[in-house]
Amino acid sequence: GWLFWRLMACGRRSGDSKRRVILFILCVCVCQSGAETLRYSLAEEMEKDSFVANIAKDLGVSPSQLAARKARVVSEGNEQLFRLNQNTGVLTAKESLDREEICPQSDTCTLFFKIFFENPLQLIRGEVEVRDVNDNSPVFPEKEMVLEILETTSPGSRFPLESAQDKDVGSNGLQNYSLGSNSHFSLALGTGKGGAKYAELVLERQLDREEQRQLNLLLTATDGGSPPRSGTAQVRIVVLDANDNIPVFGREVYEVRLAENSPPKQLVVRVAAADPDEGSNGKVRYAFTQTSERSRQLFELNPATGEIRVAGNLDFEEAENHEMVVRATDGGGLSAHCKVQVEVLDVNDNAPEIALTSLTASIPEDAPPRTVVALFSVRDRDSGENGRTECAIDGDLPFSLTPTFDNYYELRTNAALDRERTAEYNITITAMDWGTTRLSSRESIFVQISDVNDNPPEFTQEIYTMSVTENNSAMLRIGSVNATDADAGKNARVNYALVRQEGKEQPDVSVNSENGDVYILRPLDYEEVRAFEVAVRATDGGSPPLSAQAVLRVVVRDENDNAPVVLHPAPDSSAAAGELVPRWARAGYLVAKVVAVDADAGQNAWLSYELAKATEPGLFRVGLHSGEVRTARAVAERDAPRQRLVVLVRDRGQPPRSATATLGIALVDGFSDAHLRVSEEAPAAEPDGPLTLYLIVCLACVSALFLATAVAAVVVKVRRARRSEAETLPTFPKAATESNAGSLPRSYVYDVCFAAGTVNSEFRFLRPLFPCLPAGLPPGPGEQRSSVCSQDAANLGEEGN
């Protein structure tokens, strides 16, 4: 995409619309063909300048564009086999191609080439498969093969025959053997390790030398071409007189591994066949059979000792395996066969080769990363690890190597370049293989860097976190931000500024434009703002200027500037409106709970409770962390009825802050555990004082009817006495019956009832009232009296009865 816009920009500056169209087409071709591989095929033995392909048509470009972009074809290896006509775009073969000469050891023959465009730089891979033509007939190494077979040889015995050789491959290669009609032998076909066909004679009927001393057979080898080709050889069977022991090899197959740099005359293997016969029948001679001509050139066999030694120069790149058949024949003509399989081991004897294809001599320092500087290829003729190569750049340079395909590498930039630091680079590329003894080669590339202003400032951190304690002083320095610029002169001079954000208030910090120091403009309050972030911009002095941003995070540390606040009991409530505790309360009885909060955080808000002052210091205790006020011991008769407690609430700041809560507690007599349990389980009854009074009045009235005349004076005195007694009865504060403040549940109130005609009182504690009232409505004074009085009247009636 970048190349497309650069090309279009060039076209707009030139003002030539036609040229812009051509540049666009070339750009599309470059993008589409960079990843393609052109594949063609060509039959062998074609004439010189034979047509291979129309490159311009396949790439979708005109021949004039090929000439304009200086297209050329590059073949692998030293010999150029193809020619590209830039005027027509036609790819032709420079010479007649002989597949058997080019690829003698391969079933497939593929020639690789590259189409190279110089302007702009582009490389397209191409392959030409040279198709085999059936132009070679199978040929036997000898026109006549002589086999000496004992007449005592049992039917089913096999006798290997010399294999025919066909230079063609595939279906055009050797496919079948056939044997002329006879009454003693048949032909068995097999396939060797490398896929080569071979034939063996199979004795079907036992020979009789007295009947026939010699047999002549015609062996025909046929390939699979169309039309097929064939070759023949005579097989002459000489029937020998009885020799009842044949040579026997120690192994049927000898497997040997041999390095390709083995010197001549080096011993490969020694084959040995034993024959227990005596005289000439026990003397064994060795010879190659069913062995290719190339293997016979590379190895020699001692016919007397069976030693096989190196006779030529082995080359792993030419052939990796060699298979030979050794025939051991005794003096009586009996023979045995064994196979010798030699695996050639690769030796790292070829150093990598570097071929430079294209080079850009100068690049700007603002060139983006991954910009291509040069294109080159590396080739190693070895195989396996010995042929595996790696490329590296010597030194720490802002360049990297990117493999493309077919051992081609692109030299690219991998970082921003800076001419002020380095104006030129001498890049040394080392190609090394992976052999045990590693071989290498070097190539130097000289690149110049043109100068631009391309380095923006860089902050040392992406996020700067600074802290300040609340209630700080104004214009307090809390740290600094720092940005560096790799440029020099005014391009490296950095100024700092806060980034203003629309719709937000001006931040509480400022940054020194010269050195980046950060200041707090006003005192901060942790309870209002615990942290805030602003963006800081660093701008260099270049033209145009370049800038960068970082985040400045200011964290406000808490200070113990808030004392605890008591929520319960309310600070403005009277100490007299406190809690009621029965005299029978035991140790651990819950009296009340002090609740407090602290606006600070952390340990500054951790609260502890302690009893600071009490009327009876040993009677009550306060939970250190819960604030619960409980009795420390059982309430005694000697304890004062009015208790006043001062609870100290303290935080854990440095220095600590505290607050106090005052509790008023009344110790009440006349309650029992059984009465308390009944009151808690049964529905609450309304106070029975008025009901008792009504009953007493009724009883007095009935008594007055019976005794009106007799005891009128007594009745008057009794009424006066009752009135004086009512005036002298003790009364409780209104808060004791109406207030439900404190730590006790809201569903309980305190009721005091007095029986008429006596000074004895009954104090009922913790009686639930809510079950007697409609759900969700607070009890009114009238409702309490009506419901309770009716219940107490019934109770009083029962007691009277």
C-alpha positions in Angstrom: 0.0 0.0 0.0 2.9 2.4 0.8 4.5 1.7 -2.6 1.2 2.3 -4.3 0.7 5.8 -2.8 4.3 6.7 -3.5 3.9 5.8 -7.1 0.6 7.6 -7.4 2.2 10.7 -5.8 4.9 10.6 -8.4 2.3 10.4 -11.1 0.4 13.4 -9.7 3.5 15.5 -9.6 4.3 14.7 -13.1 0.8 15.6 -14.2 0.6 12.7 -16.6 -2.6 10.6 -16.1 -1.4 7.9 -18.4 1.8 7.5 -16.4 -0.3 7.2 -13.2 -2.3 4.3 -14.8 0.9 2.5 -15.8 2.3 2.9 -12.3 -0.9 1.6 -10.8 -0.9 -1.5 -13.0 2.8 -2.1 -12.1 2.0 -1.8 -8.5 -0.9 -4.3 -8.7 1.4 -6.7 -10.6 4.1 -6.4 -7.9 1.5 -7.1 -5.2 -0.1 -10.1 -6.9 3.0 -11.8 -8.3 5.3 -11.6 -5.3 3.9 -14.8 -3.8 3.4 -16.8 -7.1 5.5 -19.6 -8.6 5.4 -20.0 -12.4 5.4 -23.6 -13.3 6.0 -25.0 -16.9 7.0 -28.2 -18.5 9.1 -28.9 -21.6 9.9 -32.2 -23.3 13.5 -33.1 -23.6 15.4 -33.1 -26.9 13.5 -30.0 -28.1 15.3 -27.8 -30.6 17.3 -24.8 -29.7 15.2 -21.7 -28.9 12.1 -23.8 -28.3 9.1 -22.0 -26.8 8.7 -22.5 -23.0 6.1 -19.9 -21.9 4.8 -16.4 -22.5 5.9 -14.7 -19.3 4.3 -11.4 -20.0 0.9 -13.1 -20.6 1.2 -15.2 -17.4 2.1 -12.2 -15.3 -0.5 -10.1 -16.9 1.9 -7.3 -18.1 2.7 -6.0 -21.5 6.1 -6.7 -23.1 6.8 -2.9 -23.0 6.5 -3.1 -19.2 9.0 -5.9 -19.1 11.5 -3.8 -20.9 10.7 -0.7 -18.8 11.3 -2.7 -15.6 14.4 -4.3 -17.0 13.1 -7.9 -16.5 15.6 -10.7 -16.9 15.7 -14.4 -16.2 18.3 -15.9 -13.8 18.8 -19.7 -13.7 20.3 -21.5 -10.7 23.8 -22.7 -11.1 26.5 -21.4 -13.4 24.8 -22.3 -16.7 22.0 -20.2 -18.0 19.5 -22.5 -19.7 16.8 -20.1 -20.6 16.4 -16.8 -22.5 13.8 -14.1 -22.0 12.8 -11.9 -24.9 11.9 -8.5 -23.4 10.2 -7.4 -26.6 7.7 -10.3 -26.7 7.8 -11.6 -23.2 8.5 -15.2 -24.5 10.7 -17.5 -22.5 12.8 -20.0 -24.7 15.4 -22.7 -24.1 18.9 -21.6 -25.2 20.0 -25.1 -26.0 18.4 -28.5 -26.6 17.9 -30.1 -23.2 18.8 -33.7 -22.5 17.2 -34.9 -19.3 19.5 -37.9 -19.0 22.5 -35.5 -19.0 21.0 -32.9 -16.7 19.4 -35.2 -14.1 21.1 -38.5 -14.5 20.2 -39.7 -10.9 16.7 -38.3 -10.5 13.3 -39.6 -11.5 12.1 -36.0 -11.9 14.0 -33.2 -13.5 13.0 -29.7 -12.5 15.0 -26.6 -13.5 14.5 -23.5 -11.4 14.8 -19.9 -12.5 13.8 -16.5 -11.3 12.3 -13.5 -13.2 14.0 -10.4 -11.8 12.6 -6.9 -12.1 14.8 -4.1 -11.2 12.4 -1.1 -11.2 10.7 -1.6 -8.8 12.6 -4.5 -7.2 10.7 -7.8 -7.6 11.6 -11.4 -7.8 9.3 -14.2 -9.1 10.1 -17.8 -8.9 9.7 -20.2 -11.8 10.1 -23.9 -12.4 10.4 -25.9 -15.7 9.9 -29.6 -15.5 11.9 -31.4 -18.3 9.7 -34.3 -19.3 11.3 -37.6 -20.2 11.0 -38.9 -23.7 11.4 -42.5 -24.5 14.6 -42.1 -26.5 16.7 -44.9 -24.9 16.2 -48.6 -25.1 17.1 -51.0 -22.3 20.7 -52.3 -22.7 22.3 -55.3 -21.1 25.9 -54.9 -20.0 26.7 -58.1 -21.8 25.1 -59.6 -24.9 25.6 -63.1 -23.6 25.4 -64.3 -20.0 26.8 -67.7 -19.1 25.5 -69.6 -16.2 27.0 -72.9 -15.1 24.5 -75.0 -13.2 25.1 -78.4 -11.6 22.9 -81.1 -12.8 22.1 -81.9 -9.2 20.6 -78.5 -8.5 17.2 -78.9 -7.1 14.1 -77.4 -8.7 13.1 -74.0 -7.2 16.7 -72.7 -7.2 17.1 -69.1 -8.3 19.9 -67.7 -10.4 20.3 -63.9 -10.6 20.7 -62.4 -14.1 22.5 -59.3 -15.2 20.1 -56.3 -15.1 19.5 -54.2 -18.1 20.1 -50.4 -17.8 17.6 -47.8 -19.2 18.6 -44.1 -19.0 14.9 -43.1 -19.2 12.9 -42.8 -16.1 9.3 -43.3 -14.9 7.1 -45.2 -17.4 9.7 -44.8 -20.0 12.2 -46.7 -17.9 12.7 -50.5 -17.6 9.4 -52.1 -16.7 9.5 -55.8 -17.5 11.6 -58.9 -18.4 10.5 -61.9 -20.4 12.2 -65.2 -21.1 12.0 -67.3 -24.2 10.0 -70.5 -24.2 11.8 -73.5 -22.6 11.1 -76.6 -20.5 13.4 -76.0 -17.6 13.4 -72.4 -16.4 10.9 -69.7 -15.6 11.6 -66.0 -14.9 11.0 -64.3 -11.5 10.9 -60.5 -11.3 11.8 -58.4 -8.3 12.4 -54.8 -7.3 15.6 -53.6 -5.6 16.0 -51.1 -2.8 16.2 -48.2 -5.2 13.2 -49.3 -7.2 15.2 -51.0 -10.0 13.7 -54.1 -11.7 15.8 -57.3 -11.7 15.2 -60.8 -13.0 16.1 -64.3 -11.7 16.0 -67.6 -13.4 14.0 -70.2 -11.5 14.7 -73.9 -12.1 11.4 -75.6 -12.7 12.6 -79.1 -13.8 15.9 -80.7 -12.8 18.7 -80.6 -15.4 20.3 -83.7 -16.8 23.8 -83.2 -18.3 23.6 -86.5 -20.1 20.4 -85.4 -21.8 21.4 -81.8 -22.6 24.7 -80.2 -21.8 23.8 -76.7 -22.7 20.6 -74.5 -23.0 20.3 -71.2 -24.8 17.6 -68.8 -23.5 16.6 -65.4 -24.9 16.1 -62.7 -22.2 14.2 -59.6 -23.2 14.0 -56.3 -21.3 11.1 -54.0 -22.1 10.4 -50.4 -21.1 7.0 -48.7 -20.7 7.2 -46.1 -23.4 4.8 -45.7 -26.3 5.8 -47.4 -28.4 7.9 -49.5 -26.1 11.6 -50.2 -26.6 13.3 -53.4 -25.7 16.8 -55.0 -25.5 17.8 -58.7 -25.6 20.6 -60.8 -24.3 21.5 -64.5 -24.7 21.5 -66.6 -21.5 23.7 -69.7 -22.0 23.2 -72.4 -19.4 26.1 -74.8 -19.1 25.2 -77.9 -17.2 28.0 -79.1 -15.0 28.7 -82.5 -13.6 27.9 -83.2 -10.0 29.4 -80.9 -7.4 27.4 -81.3 -4.3 28.7 -78.3 -2.2 28.1 -74.7 -3.2 29.8 -71.7 -1.7 28.0 -70.2 1.3 28.3 -66.6 2.3 28.5 -65.6 6.0 25.7 -63.1 5.4 23.1 -62.6 2.7 23.4 -58.8 2.9 26.4 -56.7 3.9 25.5 -53.2 4.9 28.3 -50.6 5.0 28.3 -46.9 5.8 31.1 -45.0 4.1 32.0 -41.3 4.2 32.1 -39.6 0.8 35.7 -38.3 1.4 37.0 -41.9 1.7 40.4 -42.1 -0.1 41.1 -44.6 -2.9 42.1 -48.1 -1.9 40.2 -47.8 1.4 38.7 -51.1 2.4 34.9 -51.1 2.2 34.1 -54.6 3.2 35.4 -58.1 2.8 32.8 -60.7 1.7 33.6 -64.4 2.3 32.0 -67.5 1.1 33.0 -71.0 2.4 33.0 -74.2 0.3 33.8 -77.5 2.1 34.8 -79.2 -1.2 38.4 -79.9 -1.9 40.6 -79.0 -4.9 39.2 -76.8 -7.5 35.6 -77.4 -6.3 36.5 -75.7 -3.0 38.4 -72.8 -4.5 36.1 -69.8 -4.6 36.3 -66.8 -6.9 34.4 -63.5 -6.5 32.9 -61.3 -9.1 30.3 -58.5 -9.4 26.9 -59.3 -10.9 23.7 -57.2 -11.2 25.8 -54.1 -10.4 25.6 -50.8 -12.3 28.4 -49.5 -14.3 28.8 -46.5 -12.0 29.2 -48.7 -9.0 31.8 -50.8 -10.8 33.8 -47.6 -11.4 33.7 -46.5 -7.8 34.4 -49.9 -6.2 36.8 -52.8 -7.1 36.5 -56.4 -6.0 39.5 -58.7 -5.4 38.4 -61.9 -7.1 40.5 -64.0 -4.8 40.1 -62.4 -1.3 36.6 -60.9 -1.7 37.8 -57.5 -0.5 35.9 -54.5 -1.9 37.9 -51.3 -1.9 37.2 -47.7 -3.0 38.3 -47.2 -6.6 36.9 -43.7 -7.4 35.8 -40.5 -5.8 32.5 -40.9 -3.9 30.1 -38.0 -4.0 27.1 -37.9 -1.7 25.6 -35.2 -3.8 25.6 -37.5 -6.8 24.4 -40.8 -5.2 23.6 -41.6 -1.6 23.4 -45.4 -1.9 25.2 -48.1 -4.0 24.0 -51.7 -4.2 26.2 -54.4 -5.6 25.7 -58.2 -5.9 28.7 -60.4 -5.4 28.8 -63.8 -6.9 31.1 -66.5 -5.4 31.9 -69.4 -7.7 33.8 -72.5 -6.8 36.0 -74.5 -9.1 33.2 -76.8 -9.9 31.0 -74.0 -11.2 28.7 -73.7 -8.2 28.0 -70.2 -7.1 26.2 -68.2 -4.4 25.3 -64.6 -4.2 25.2 -61.9 -1.6 24.3 -58.2 -1.6 26.5 -55.4 -0.6 24.7 -52.1 0.3 26.9 -49.1 0.7 25.4 -46.0 2.3 27.4 -42.9 1.4 27.6 -40.5 4.3 27.6 -36.8 3.6 30.7 -34.8 4.5 30.7 -31.1 4.9 33.0 -30.4 1.9 31.1 -27.5 0.3 31.0 -24.0 1.8 27.9 -21.8 1.4 27.8 -19.5 -1.6 26.4 -15.9 -1.4 25.0 -14.3 -4.6 24.0 -10.7 -4.3 21.0 -10.0 -6.5 20.0 -6.4 -5.7 21.3 -3.5 -3.5 20.0 -0.1 -2.5 23.0 2.1 -1.8 21.3 4.9 0.2 18.2 5.0 2.4 16.7 7.8 4.5 16.9 7.6 8.2 13.2 7.9 8.5 12.7 4.7 6.4 10.2 2.6 8.2 11.3 -0.7 9.8 11.3 -3.7 7.4 12.5 -1.6 4.5 14.3 -3.8 2.0 18.0 -2.8 1.5 19.4 -5.8 -0.4 18.4 -9.2 -1.8 20.8 -12.1 -2.0 20.7 -15.9 -2.1 22.7 -18.6 -0.3 23.4 -22.0 -1.7 25.2 -25.1 -0.2 25.6 -28.2 -2.3 25.8 -30.4 0.8 22.7 -32.1 2.3 21.1 -32.6 5.6 22.7 -30.5 8.4 25.7 -30.0 6.2 23.6 -28.3 3.6 21.5 -26.4 6.1 22.6 -22.8 6.2 22.1 -19.8 8.4 22.9 -16.2 7.8 23.9 -13.6 10.4 25.0 -10.0 10.4 28.3 -9.3 12.1 28.0 -6.8 14.9 25.1 -5.0 16.5 23.5 -3.2 13.6 19.9 -2.0 13.0 19.4 -4.5 10.2 18.0 -8.0 10.1 17.8 -10.8 7.6 14.4 -12.2 6.5 14.3 -15.5 4.7 11.9 -15.5 1.7 12.0 -18.7 -0.4 14.6 -21.0 -2.0 17.3 -19.8 0.3 16.8 -16.1 -0.7 17.2 -13.5 2.0 16.2 -9.9 2.3 18.4 -7.4 4.2 15.9 -5.2 6.0 16.0 -2.4 8.5 14.7 -3.5 11.9 14.8 -0.2 13.8 14.7 3.5 13.2 17.9 4.8 11.7 19.7 8.0 13.0 22.2 9.7 10.7 23.5 11.9 13.6 24.7 8.8 15.3 25.8 6.7 12.3 26.0 8.1 8.8 27.0 4.9 7.0 27.1 1.2 7.6 29.5 -1.5 6.4 27.4 -4.6 6.8 29.2 -7.9 6.8 26.9 -10.9 6.1 28.2 -14.4 7.2 26.6 -17.5 5.8 27.5 -20.7 7.7 26.3 -24.3 7.4 25.5 -26.6 10.2 28.1 -29.3 9.6 30.3 -30.7 12.3 33.2 -28.7 10.9 31.3 -25.6 10.0 32.2 -23.9 6.7 31.3 -20.2 6.0 31.6 -17.4 3.5 31.2 -13.7 3.9 29.9 -10.8 1.8 30.2 -7.0 2.6 27.4 -4.5 1.8 28.0 -0.7 2.1 24.9 1.4 2.9 24.7 5.2 3.4 22.0 6.9 5.6 20.5 10.2 4.5 19.5 12.6 7.3 15.9 13.6 8.5 14.4 14.7 11.8 12.9 11.4 12.9 13.3 11.0 16.7 10.4 12.1 19.0 11.0 12.6 22.7 10.6 9.4 24.8 9.5 9.3 28.4 11.5 7.1 30.7 8.2 5.8 32.0 4.7 5.4 30.5 3.1 6.2 33.9 4.6 8.3 36.6 3.2 7.7 40.0 3.8 10.3 42.7 2.4 10.6 46.2 1.7 13.6 48.5 0.3 13.7 52.0 -2.9 15.6 52.4 -2.9 19.1 53.9 0.3 19.8 52.1 1.8 23.2 51.6 1.2 25.0 48.3 3.8 24.8 45.4 5.3 21.6 46.9 7.6 19.7 44.6 6.6 16.0 44.6 8.9 14.7 41.8 9.7 15.1 38.1 9.0 13.6 34.7 11.8 13.1 32.2 11.9 12.6 28.5 14.9 12.2 26.2 15.4 12.8 22.5 18.0 10.9 20.5 18.4 13.8 18.1 20.9 16.6 18.5 20.7 20.4 18.8 17.3 22.0 18.9 15.7 18.8 17.8 16.8 17.3 21.2 15.6 20.3 23.3 12.5 19.1 25.2 9.7 21.2 26.7 7.1 19.9 29.1 3.4 20.9 29.4 0.2 19.5 30.8 -2.4 18.4 28.3 -5.6 20.4 28.8 -8.8 18.4 28.7 -12.0 20.1 27.6 -14.8 20.2 30.1 -12.5 19.5 33.1 -11.2 21.9 35.8 -7.6 22.9 35.8 -5.6 20.3 37.6 -4.0 20.8 41.0 -0.5 20.3 39.6 1.9 22.1 37.3 5.0 21.0 35.4 8.1 23.0 34.9 8.5 23.4 31.1 12.3 23.2 31.3 13.2 20.4 33.7 9.9 18.6 34.2 9.6 19.2 37.9 6.0 18.5 39.2 4.5 20.9 41.8 1.2 20.8 43.8 -0.6 24.1 43.6 -2.8 23.9 46.7 -3.4 21.8 49.8 -5.2 18.5 49.1 -7.8 16.7 51.2 -7.7 12.9 51.1 -11.4 12.7 52.1 -12.3 14.7 48.9 -9.7 13.4 46.4 -7.7 10.3 46.8 -6.0 10.2 43.4 -6.1 11.9 40.1 -4.4 11.6 36.7 -3.2 14.1 34.1 -1.4 13.8 30.8 2.0 15.3 30.3 3.3 16.2 26.8 7.0 16.4 25.9 7.7 18.4 22.7 11.1 18.7 20.9 12.3 21.8 19.0 12.3 20.2 15.5 10.4 21.5 12.5 7.8 20.1 12.5 8.0 19.4 16.2 7.6 15.8 17.5 6.0 15.0 20.8 5.1 12.2 23.2 2.8 11.8 26.1 2.9 10.1 29.5 0.4 9.7 32.3 1.1 11.5 35.7 -0.8 9.8 38.5 -0.9 11.7 41.9 -1.9 9.6 44.9 -3.0 11.5 48.1 -1.8 9.8 51.3 -4.2 9.9 54.2 -3.4 11.9 57.4 -5.1 11.3 60.7 -7.0 14.6 60.6 -10.4 13.3 61.5 -11.5 12.2 65.0 -14.0 9.3 65.5 -17.7 10.3 65.4 -20.1 8.5 67.8 -23.3 7.5 66.2 -24.9 5.7 69.2 -25.7 6.9 71.7 -26.4 10.2 70.0 -24.0 12.9 71.3 -26.9 15.4 71.9 -29.0 12.9 73.9 -29.4 13.3 77.6 -27.3 10.9 79.8 -30.4 10.3 81.9 -32.2 8.7 78.9 -30.1 5.6 79.1 -30.5 1.9 79.5 -32.4 -0.2 82.1 -30.6 -3.2 83.6 -32.4 -5.6 86.0 -30.9 -6.3 89.3 -30.8 -10.0 88.6 -28.5 -9.5 85.5 -25.5 -11.8 85.5 -22.0 -11.3 84.2 -21.9 -10.8 80.4 -25.4 -9.2 80.2 -25.6 -7.0 77.1 -26.4 -3.5 78.2 -25.8 -1.3 75.1 -23.5 -1.0 72.1 -21.5 2.1 71.2 -21.3 2.7 67.5 -18.7 5.1 66.0 -17.1 5.8 62.5 -14.0 7.6 61.3 -13.7 9.4 58.0 -10.0 8.5 57.6 -8.7 5.4 55.9 -6.4 2.5 56.8 -5.2 2.3 60.4 -6.3 5.9 60.9 -9.9 4.5 60.8 -9.3 1.5 62.9 -11.3 2.1 66.2 -10.9 0.7 69.6 -13.3 1.1 72.6 -12.4 1.3 76.3 -14.1 2.3 79.5 -12.8 5.7 80.5 -15.0 6.5 83.5 -17.8 4.6 85.4 -19.8 5.0 88.6 -18.9 1.4 89.5 -15.6 0.7 87.6 -15.8 -3.1 88.2 -19.4 -3.5 87.2 -19.2 -3.0 83.4 -16.7 -3.7 80.7 -16.5 -2.6 77.0 -15.5 -4.8 74.0 -12.2 -3.5 72.6 -13.3 -3.8 68.9 -17.1 -4.4 69.1 -18.0 -1.5 71.4 -20.5 -3.7 73.3 -21.1 -2.7 76.9 -21.7 -5.7 79.1 -21.8 -6.5 82.8 -18.4 -7.6 84.1 -20.0 -9.3 87.1 -23.5 -9.9 88.5 -25.4 -6.9 89.6 -25.4 -6.6 93.5 -27.9 -5.0 95.8 -25.2 -2.5 97.0 -24.8 -1.1 93.5 -26.2 2.4 93.0 -29.4 2.4 91.0 -28.1 5.1 88.7 -24.8 4.4 86.8 -23.0 6.7 84.4 -20.4 5.3 82.0 -18.0 7.3 79.7 -16.7 5.2 76.8 -13.5 6.4 75.0 -13.4 5.7 71.2 -9.8 6.0 69.8 -8.4 5.5 66.3 -4.9 4.1 65.6 -3.4 7.1 63.8 -0.2 8.9 64.7 -1.0 10.8 66.8 -4.3 9.1 67.7 -7.6 10.9 67.9 -10.5 10.1 70.1 -14.1 10.8 71.1 -16.2 9.9 74.1 -19.8 8.5 74.5 -21.8 8.9 77.8 -24.3 6.2 78.8 -26.8 6.4 81.6 -27.9 3.1 83.1 -30.7 2.5 85.6 -30.6 -0.6 87.8 -34.3 -1.8 88.3 -35.7 -4.1 91.1 -38.6 -6.5 91.2 -38.0 -8.7 88.1 -37.5 -12.4 88.0 -36.1 -14.7 85.3 -39.4 -16.6 85.1 -41.4 -13.4 84.6 -38.9 -12.3 82.0 -39.2 -15.5 80.0 -43.0 -15.5 80.2 -43.0 -11.9 79.0 -40.7 -12.6 76.1 -42.8 -15.7 75.0 -46.4 -14.4 75.6 -48.0 -11.5 73.7 -47.4 -8.2 75.4 -50.1 -6.9 77.7 -51.0 -3.3 78.1 -50.3 -1.7 81.5 -52.9 -2.9 84.0 -52.8 0.1 86.4 -56.1 1.7 85.2 -57.9 -1.7 85.1 -57.0 -2.5 88.7 -58.3 0.9 89.7 -61.6 0.3 87.9 -62.1 -3.1 89.6 -61.3 -1.6 93.0 -63.9 1.2 92.4 -66.5 -1.4 91.4 -65.8 -3.5 94.4 -66.1 -0.4 96.6 -69.4 0.5 95.1 -70.9 -3.0 95.7 -69.6 -2.9 99.3 -71.1 0.6 99.7 -74.6 -0.7 98.7 -74.5 -3.4 101.4 -72.9 -1.2 104.1 -74.2 2.2 103.1 -76.2 2.8 106.1 -74.0 1.0 108.6 -70.5 2.0 107.7 -71.0 5.3 105.9 -68.4 7.0 108.1 -66.0 4.0 107.6 -66.3 4.3 103.8 -65.5 8.0 103.8 -62.4 7.3 105.9 -61.3 4.5 103.6 -61.7 6.6 100.5 -59.5 9.4 102.1 -56.9 6.9 103.0 -56.7 5.5 99.5 -56.4 8.9 98.0 -53.5 9.8 100.3 -51.8 6.5 99.5 -52.1 7.2 95.7 -50.4 10.6 96.2 -47.4 9.1 98.0 -46.7 6.3 95.4 -43.3 6.7 93.6 -43.3 7.6 89.9 -40.7 6.7 87.2 -39.5 9.2 84.6 -41.6 9.3 81.4 -38.5 8.4 79.4 -38.4 5.0 81.1 -41.7 4.0 79.6 -41.6 5.8 76.3 -38.0 5.8 75.2 -36.6 2.8 73.3 -33.2 4.3 72.6 -30.1 2.3 73.3 -29.0 -1.1 72.3 -32.1 -3.0 73.3 -34.6 -4.1 70.6 -37.3 -1.6 69.6 -40.0 -4.3 70.1 -39.7 -4.0 73.9 -40.8 -1.2 76.3 -41.0 -1.0 80.1 -44.3 -1.0 81.9 -45.0 -0.1 85.6 -48.3 -1.2 87.2 -49.6 -0.5 90.7 -52.4 -2.4 92.4 -55.1 -0.3 94.1 -55.2 -0.4 97.8 -51.6 -1.3 98.4 -48.2 0.2 98.1 -46.7 -2.9 96.6 -45.7 -2.4 92.9 -45.0 -4.8 90.1 -42.3 -3.9 87.5 -42.6 -6.0 84.3 -39.5 -5.9 82.1 -39.1 -6.4 78.3 -42.7 -7.1 77.4 -43.4 -7.2 73.6 -46.1 -4.9 72.5 -46.1 -5.3 68.7 -48.2 -8.5 68.6 -51.1 -6.6 70.1 -51.1 -3.8 67.5 -51.7 -3.7 63.8 -48.6 -4.6 61.8 -46.6 -1.6 60.7 -48.3 1.0 63.1 -46.6 2.5 66.1 -48.4 2.0 69.4 -50.4 4.9 70.7 -51.0 5.7 74.3 -54.7 5.0 74.1 -54.3 1.7 72.4 -51.8 0.5 75.0 -54.2 1.3 77.8 -57.3 -0.3 76.2 -55.7 -3.6 75.3 -53.6 -4.0 78.4 -56.3 -2.9 80.8 -58.7 -5.5 79.4 -56.2 -8.3 79.8 -55.1 -7.2 83.3 -58.7 -6.9 84.3 -59.3 -10.5 83.4 -56.1 -11.5 85.3 -57.2 -9.5 88.3 -60.6 -11.2 88.3 -59.0 -14.6 88.2 -56.8 -13.6 91.2 -59.8 -12.3 93.1 -61.7 -15.5 92.6 
